[in-house]
Amino acid sequence: MKAKSIRSVYFIVILLSVFVIVFSSVVFIKTAKEDHNTLDNLITFVVTILSVVIALLAYHISVKTYVSIDAVNAISRMDGNVMENENYRTSLLSVMRRFNSKSKEEICDSLLGYLEEQFDEDCINSGARLADSVQRMIDIIVLFSFVIERKRAKGPASAEIRRIEALIETIEERVDDFEQLSEGSCILLRESVKLLKAVYEHQCYEAGYHPSDGSVTLMDVRGVMLKNAISRTIYFNYMGLFFMSKSMNTISKCIAGDAADVFSIDVAPKLVNLPSSPDRSLAVIYLEEALRNFTNAVEPIRDELMWNAFIQYNKARAEYLLSMLGAGSYDWECTLKTAIDYQSKLVAVLDDILGLDEKTYFQRAFADQLKMARLMWVRLGMASGRTDVLHEDLPETGIDEFHRLKKIREDIDRHTGRRS
């Protein structure tokens, strides 16, 4: 019931009550003059007034109860929330327009500030709004790996790390508060928050921030329950990356220790000639699981540029390693070409929409990712024994936002006699 309607009803009830009280008073005064039995009249008058007061109090309590139940229902309703939308898509261009700063520091601050506003206590007024805010964070969490600096050296966490970890704690508190109103509606919220934490933990693990393998929390997410297309894509992509990381660590131990780059041109002959062993079999199992998850990740978002650019690149690397290990016949070249095609389109669209005069940080970062994919194409082709992949003009390393970009270029240059 709307507040305006409640006020109108209250006005009518109070008006009627005043009328009853006035009428009873007039009757009491009149009968008191004509009838000498004033005690009975007084009792009747008092009972009438108390009845009216009690009726008013009961009405007020019933209205407050109704309003409270209605408010709880309004807060806890999850009808049509984005987490259950199987056709949901990230508004990439909107995100790129919003976060259009030129420097990493400004982008990082605006990203975290935007998310902190989303989970401010005054902004979360319903379950659907909370679900929308959680989904917004899921949409852009992949961008954290572009801007959050994570040191490998031991020491206190950076201010950005502290902010994002405080943000995750805030999200969990909001979900806890909501769970007290509607436990059943919290299942998707809980799994989505676990996905957020798992992805962040994996990013930290890959960057060397956490000493333990925090990415194992991905196993705790009941990913098949996720209905939102982007959430499912992120879950399967990061599960694939998790298994890929496990396979790479296993292969590195087999060939040259933990520091070996399994995609290096030097390592390729060792991969081909890697003898049968439990570790080799385990690496193949991990790679097959990675490939299965990358394939599942592509299914919900075949029409989406950014995620296809990411996932096809990851998928191509898994197929390359399986091919080199002789674990099947995979067309990694076609998959990598597909990834490069998606990345080229993404860079072209962003340049067209956002302009070329002063490129934003993300424009430059996505352009570097395209360079990395092209360099990887040359590198893996050379590692496979192909010579036709080498072109006269190799992509420059640009702003080098990716820690592997320069190493890939140096690996190629070392085997072609070039200099960066």
C-alpha positions as CSV (number, residue, x, y, z in Angstrom):
1,M,0.0,0.0,0.0
2,K,1.3,3.4,-0.9
3,A,2.1,6.0,1.8
4,K,-0.4,8.5,0.3
5,S,-3.2,5.9,0.4
6,I,-2.4,5.0,4.1
7,R,-2.6,8.7,5.0
8,S,-6.0,9.0,3.4
9,V,-7.3,6.0,5.3
10,Y,-5.9,7.3,8.5
11,F,-7.6,10.7,8.0
12,I,-11.0,9.1,7.4
13,V,-10.7,6.8,10.4
14,I,-9.6,9.6,12.7
15,L,-12.4,11.8,11.4
16,L,-15.0,9.1,12.1
17,S,-13.5,8.6,15.6
18,V,-13.7,12.3,16.3
19,F,-17.3,12.2,15.2
20,V,-18.1,9.3,17.5
21,I,-16.4,11.0,20.4
22,V,-18.2,14.3,19.8
23,F,-21.6,12.5,19.4
24,S,-21.0,10.4,22.5
25,S,-20.1,13.6,24.4
26,V,-23.3,15.4,23.3
27,V,-25.4,12.4,24.2
28,F,-23.8,12.1,27.6
29,I,-24.3,15.8,28.4
30,K,-27.9,15.7,27.3
31,T,-28.8,12.6,29.2
32,A,-26.9,13.8,32.2
33,K,-29.3,16.8,32.4
34,E,-32.5,14.8,31.9
35,D,-31.6,11.7,33.8
36,H,-30.3,11.7,37.4
37,N,-28.6,8.3,37.0
38,T,-25.4,10.0,35.9
39,L,-23.1,7.1,37.1
40,D,-24.5,4.7,34.5
41,N,-24.3,7.4,31.8
42,L,-20.7,8.2,32.8
43,I,-19.7,4.5,32.7
44,T,-21.3,4.2,29.2
45,F,-19.5,7.3,28.0
46,V,-16.1,6.1,29.3
47,V,-16.6,2.7,27.8
48,T,-17.5,4.2,24.5
49,I,-14.4,6.5,24.5
50,L,-12.2,3.6,25.5
51,S,-13.7,1.4,22.7
52,V,-12.9,4.1,20.2
53,V,-9.3,4.5,21.5
54,I,-8.7,0.7,21.5
55,A,-10.2,0.4,18.0
56,L,-7.8,3.2,16.8
57,L,-4.9,1.5,18.5
58,A,-5.7,-1.9,17.0
59,Y,-6.1,-0.3,13.5
60,H,-2.7,1.4,13.9
61,I,-1.0,-1.8,14.9
62,S,-2.6,-3.8,12.0
63,V,-1.6,-1.1,9.5
64,K,2.0,-1.0,10.8
65,T,2.1,-4.8,10.6
66,Y,0.8,-4.8,7.1
67,V,3.2,-2.0,6.0
68,S,6.1,-3.9,7.6
69,I,5.3,-7.2,5.8
70,D,4.8,-5.2,2.6
71,A,8.2,-3.5,3.1
72,V,9.9,-6.8,3.7
73,N,8.3,-8.3,0.6
74,A,9.4,-5.3,-1.4
75,I,12.9,-5.6,-0.2
76,S,13.2,-9.4,-0.5
77,R,11.6,-9.7,-4.0
78,M,14.0,-11.0,-6.6
79,D,11.5,-11.1,-9.5
80,G,13.3,-10.4,-12.8
81,N,16.8,-9.9,-11.2
82,V,19.7,-10.0,-13.6
83,M,21.3,-13.1,-12.1
84,E,18.6,-15.2,-13.6
85,N,18.8,-13.7,-17.1
86,E,20.3,-16.2,-19.5
87,N,20.6,-13.5,-22.3
88,Y,22.4,-10.9,-20.1
89,R,25.3,-9.1,-21.7
90,T,27.9,-6.7,-20.3
91,S,27.5,-3.2,-21.6
92,L,31.1,-3.0,-22.7
93,L,31.0,0.4,-24.4
94,S,29.2,1.9,-21.5
95,V,32.0,0.6,-19.2
96,M,34.7,1.9,-21.5
97,R,33.0,5.4,-21.6
98,R,32.7,5.5,-17.9
99,F,36.3,4.5,-17.2
100,N,38.0,6.6,-19.8
101,S,41.0,8.0,-17.9
102,K,44.4,7.9,-19.4
103,S,46.4,6.6,-16.4
104,K,46.3,3.3,-14.5
105,E,46.1,5.1,-11.2
106,E,43.0,7.1,-12.2
107,I,41.3,4.1,-13.7
108,C,42.0,2.0,-10.6
109,D,40.6,4.7,-8.3
110,S,37.5,5.3,-10.4
111,L,36.8,1.5,-10.7
112,L,37.0,1.0,-7.0
113,G,35.1,4.2,-6.2
114,Y,32.3,3.2,-8.6
115,L,32.0,-0.3,-6.9
116,E,32.1,1.2,-3.4
117,E,29.1,3.5,-4.4
118,Q,27.2,0.5,-5.7
119,F,27.3,-1.2,-2.3
120,D,26.8,1.8,-0.1
121,E,24.1,1.1,2.5
122,D,21.8,3.8,1.2
123,C,21.9,2.4,-2.3
124,I,20.9,-1.2,-1.5
125,N,17.2,-1.0,-0.9
126,S,16.0,-4.3,-2.3
127,G,17.2,-7.8,-3.1
128,A,17.0,-7.1,-6.9
129,R,19.2,-4.0,-6.4
130,L,21.7,-6.0,-4.4
131,A,21.7,-8.7,-7.2
132,D,22.2,-6.0,-9.8
133,S,25.2,-4.5,-7.9
134,V,26.8,-7.9,-7.5
135,Q,26.4,-8.6,-11.2
136,R,27.9,-5.2,-12.0
137,M,31.0,-6.2,-10.1
138,I,31.2,-9.6,-11.8
139,D,30.9,-7.8,-15.2
140,I,34.1,-5.7,-14.6
141,I,36.1,-7.9,-12.3
142,V,38.2,-9.1,-15.2
143,L,39.4,-5.5,-15.6
144,F,41.0,-5.6,-12.2
145,S,43.9,-7.7,-13.7
146,F,44.7,-4.7,-16.0
147,V,44.9,-2.1,-13.2
148,I,45.5,-3.7,-9.8
149,E,49.2,-3.9,-9.0
150,R,50.2,-7.0,-6.9
151,K,53.8,-7.2,-5.8
152,R,55.5,-10.6,-5.6
153,A,57.7,-9.4,-2.8
154,K,56.5,-9.9,0.8
155,G,55.2,-6.9,2.6
156,P,52.0,-5.0,3.4
157,A,49.2,-5.0,0.8
158,S,48.9,-1.9,-1.3
159,A,46.1,0.7,-0.7
160,E,44.2,-0.7,-3.8
161,I,44.4,-4.3,-2.5
162,R,43.1,-3.1,0.9
163,R,40.2,-1.3,-0.7
164,I,39.1,-4.2,-2.8
165,E,39.3,-6.7,0.1
166,A,37.3,-4.2,2.2
167,L,34.8,-4.0,-0.6
168,I,34.4,-7.8,-0.7
169,E,33.8,-7.8,3.0
170,T,31.1,-5.1,2.6
171,I,29.4,-7.2,-0.1
172,E,29.3,-10.2,2.2
173,E,27.8,-8.1,5.0
174,R,25.1,-6.9,2.6
175,V,24.3,-10.4,1.6
176,D,24.2,-11.5,5.3
177,D,21.7,-8.7,6.0
178,F,19.5,-9.7,3.1
179,E,19.7,-13.4,4.0
180,Q,17.9,-12.5,7.3
181,L,14.9,-11.4,5.2
182,S,14.9,-14.1,2.5
183,E,17.2,-17.1,2.9
184,G,15.9,-18.8,-0.2
185,S,16.6,-15.9,-2.5
186,C,20.2,-15.8,-1.3
187,I,21.4,-19.0,-3.1
188,L,22.3,-17.2,-6.3
189,L,23.7,-14.3,-4.5
190,R,25.9,-16.5,-2.3
191,E,27.2,-18.4,-5.3
192,S,27.8,-15.2,-7.2
193,V,29.8,-13.6,-4.3
194,K,31.8,-16.9,-4.1
195,L,32.5,-16.5,-7.8
196,L,33.7,-12.9,-7.2
197,K,36.1,-14.0,-4.4
198,A,37.3,-17.0,-6.4
199,V,38.2,-14.9,-9.5
200,Y,39.9,-12.3,-7.4
201,E,41.9,-15.0,-5.5
202,H,42.9,-16.5,-8.8
203,Q,44.1,-13.1,-10.1
204,C,46.1,-12.6,-6.9
205,Y,47.6,-16.1,-7.1
206,E,48.7,-15.6,-10.7
207,A,50.3,-12.3,-9.7
208,G,52.1,-13.9,-6.7
209,Y,50.3,-11.9,-4.1
210,H,49.1,-14.9,-2.0
211,P,51.6,-17.5,-0.9
212,S,49.0,-20.3,-1.0
213,D,47.0,-21.5,-3.9
214,G,43.9,-19.4,-3.3
215,S,42.5,-20.2,-6.7
216,V,41.3,-23.6,-5.4
217,T,38.2,-21.7,-4.1
218,L,36.9,-21.9,-7.7
219,M,36.1,-25.5,-6.8
220,D,33.7,-24.3,-4.1
221,V,31.5,-22.4,-6.6
222,R,28.5,-24.4,-7.8
223,G,28.9,-23.0,-11.3
224,V,26.2,-25.0,-12.9
225,M,23.7,-23.2,-10.8
226,L,24.6,-19.8,-12.3
227,K,22.0,-18.7,-14.8
228,N,23.4,-15.4,-15.9
229,A,25.3,-15.8,-19.2
230,I,28.3,-13.6,-18.2
231,S,28.6,-15.2,-14.7
232,R,28.6,-18.7,-16.3
233,T,31.2,-17.5,-18.9
234,I,33.5,-16.1,-16.2
235,Y,33.1,-19.2,-14.1
236,F,34.1,-21.6,-16.9
237,N,36.8,-19.3,-18.2
238,Y,38.5,-19.1,-14.8
239,M,38.0,-22.8,-14.1
240,G,39.9,-23.3,-17.4
241,L,42.6,-20.9,-16.3
242,F,42.9,-22.7,-13.0
243,F,43.4,-26.1,-14.7
244,M,45.8,-24.4,-17.2
245,S,47.9,-23.1,-14.4
246,K,48.0,-26.5,-12.8
247,S,49.1,-28.1,-16.1
248,M,51.8,-25.5,-16.7
249,N,53.2,-26.0,-13.2
250,T,53.2,-29.8,-13.7
251,I,54.9,-29.5,-17.2
252,S,57.5,-27.1,-15.8
253,K,58.5,-29.5,-13.1
254,C,58.9,-32.2,-15.7
255,I,61.2,-30.3,-18.0
256,A,63.2,-27.7,-16.3
257,G,61.9,-26.6,-12.9
258,D,59.3,-24.2,-11.8
259,A,60.6,-21.2,-13.8
260,A,60.3,-22.8,-17.3
261,D,58.0,-21.0,-19.8
262,V,56.1,-23.9,-21.4
263,F,55.2,-21.7,-24.5
264,S,58.9,-20.8,-25.1
265,I,60.4,-21.8,-28.5
266,D,63.3,-23.5,-26.6
267,V,60.9,-25.6,-24.6
268,A,59.0,-26.9,-27.6
269,P,61.3,-29.9,-28.4
270,K,61.2,-30.9,-24.8
271,L,57.4,-31.0,-24.9
272,V,57.4,-33.2,-28.0
273,N,59.9,-35.6,-26.5
274,L,58.6,-35.6,-22.9
275,P,58.7,-39.2,-21.7
276,S,55.6,-40.9,-20.3
277,S,55.3,-40.4,-16.6
278,P,52.5,-39.8,-14.0
279,D,53.3,-36.1,-14.1
280,R,52.9,-36.0,-17.9
281,S,49.6,-37.9,-17.7
282,L,48.4,-35.5,-15.0
283,A,49.3,-32.5,-17.1
284,V,47.3,-33.9,-20.0
285,I,44.3,-34.4,-17.7
286,Y,44.6,-30.8,-16.5
287,L,44.8,-29.5,-20.1
288,E,41.8,-31.5,-21.2
289,E,39.8,-30.1,-18.3
290,A,41.0,-26.6,-19.2
291,L,39.9,-27.1,-22.8
292,R,36.5,-28.5,-21.8
293,N,35.9,-25.4,-19.5
294,F,37.0,-22.9,-22.2
295,T,34.6,-24.6,-24.7
296,N,31.8,-24.3,-22.1
297,A,32.7,-20.7,-21.5
298,V,32.3,-19.8,-25.2
299,E,28.8,-21.2,-25.4
300,P,26.7,-18.5,-23.7
301,I,28.5,-15.5,-25.3
302,R,29.1,-16.4,-29.0
303,D,28.1,-12.9,-30.0
304,E,30.2,-11.0,-27.4
305,L,33.5,-9.4,-28.5
306,M,35.5,-8.9,-25.3
307,W,34.9,-12.4,-23.7
308,N,35.5,-14.2,-27.0
309,A,38.8,-12.4,-27.4
310,F,39.9,-13.6,-23.9
311,I,38.6,-17.1,-24.1
312,Q,39.6,-18.0,-27.6
313,Y,43.2,-17.0,-26.8
314,N,43.2,-19.2,-23.7
315,K,41.6,-22.0,-25.6
316,A,44.3,-21.8,-28.3
317,R,47.1,-22.1,-25.8
318,A,45.5,-25.2,-24.2
319,E,45.1,-26.8,-27.7
320,Y,48.8,-26.0,-28.5
321,L,50.1,-27.7,-25.4
322,L,47.9,-30.8,-26.0
323,S,49.1,-31.0,-29.6
324,M,52.8,-30.7,-28.6
325,L,52.3,-33.5,-26.0
326,G,50.8,-35.7,-28.6
327,A,47.5,-35.9,-26.7
328,G,45.3,-35.4,-29.8
329,S,44.9,-33.4,-33.0
330,Y,43.8,-29.8,-32.3
331,D,43.7,-26.9,-34.6
332,W,45.2,-24.3,-32.3
333,E,46.2,-22.1,-35.2
334,C,42.5,-21.6,-36.3
335,T,41.5,-20.9,-32.7
336,L,44.3,-18.4,-32.2
337,K,43.4,-16.7,-35.5
338,T,39.8,-16.5,-34.2
339,A,41.1,-14.8,-31.0
340,I,43.1,-12.3,-33.0
341,D,40.1,-11.5,-35.2
342,Y,37.9,-10.8,-32.1
343,Q,40.7,-8.7,-30.6
344,S,41.1,-6.7,-33.8
345,K,37.4,-6.0,-33.9
346,L,37.4,-5.0,-30.3
347,V,40.3,-2.6,-30.7
348,A,38.7,-1.1,-33.9
349,V,35.3,-0.6,-32.2
350,L,36.8,1.1,-29.2
351,D,39.0,3.3,-31.3
352,D,36.0,4.3,-33.4
353,I,33.7,5.0,-30.5
354,L,36.2,6.6,-28.1
355,G,38.5,8.3,-30.7
356,L,42.1,8.1,-31.5
357,D,43.4,11.6,-30.4
358,E,44.1,10.7,-26.8
359,K,43.6,7.0,-26.2
360,T,42.3,5.9,-22.9
361,Y,44.1,3.4,-20.7
362,F,41.9,0.6,-21.7
363,Q,42.2,1.4,-25.4
364,R,46.0,1.0,-25.0
365,A,45.7,-2.1,-22.8
366,F,43.4,-3.9,-25.3
367,A,45.7,-2.8,-28.2
368,D,48.6,-4.4,-26.3
369,Q,46.6,-7.6,-25.8
370,L,46.2,-7.7,-29.5
371,K,49.9,-7.3,-30.0
372,M,50.5,-10.1,-27.5
373,A,48.2,-12.5,-29.4
374,R,50.0,-11.7,-32.7
375,L,53.3,-12.3,-31.1
376,M,52.1,-15.5,-29.6
377,W,50.9,-16.6,-33.0
378,V,54.5,-16.1,-34.4
379,R,56.0,-17.7,-31.3
380,L,53.9,-20.9,-31.3
381,G,54.2,-21.2,-35.0
382,M,58.0,-21.1,-34.8
383,A,57.9,-23.5,-31.8
384,S,55.9,-25.9,-34.0
385,G,58.5,-25.7,-36.8
386,R,56.7,-23.4,-39.1
387,T,58.6,-20.7,-40.9
388,D,55.8,-19.0,-42.8
389,V,54.5,-17.3,-39.7
390,L,57.5,-15.0,-39.4
391,H,56.8,-11.6,-40.9
392,E,59.3,-8.8,-41.4
393,D,57.4,-6.3,-39.1
394,L,56.7,-7.8,-35.7
395,P,54.4,-5.9,-33.4
396,E,56.1,-3.6,-30.9
397,T,55.6,-4.2,-27.2
398,G,53.8,-0.9,-26.7
399,I,53.1,0.2,-23.2
400,D,53.8,-3.4,-22.0
401,E,50.8,-3.7,-19.7
402,F,51.2,-7.5,-19.8
403,H,54.1,-9.1,-18.0
404,R,54.6,-11.7,-20.7
405,L,54.5,-9.3,-23.7
406,K,58.1,-8.3,-23.6
407,K,59.3,-11.8,-22.9
408,I,57.4,-13.2,-25.9
409,R,59.0,-10.6,-28.1
410,E,62.5,-11.3,-26.7
411,D,61.9,-15.1,-27.3
412,I,61.1,-14.5,-30.9
413,D,63.9,-12.0,-31.4
414,R,66.4,-14.4,-29.9
415,H,65.5,-17.1,-32.4
416,T,65.5,-14.8,-35.4
417,G,68.5,-12.7,-34.7
418,R,66.4,-9.6,-34.2
419,R,66.7,-7.0,-31.5
420,S,63.8,-5.3,-29.6
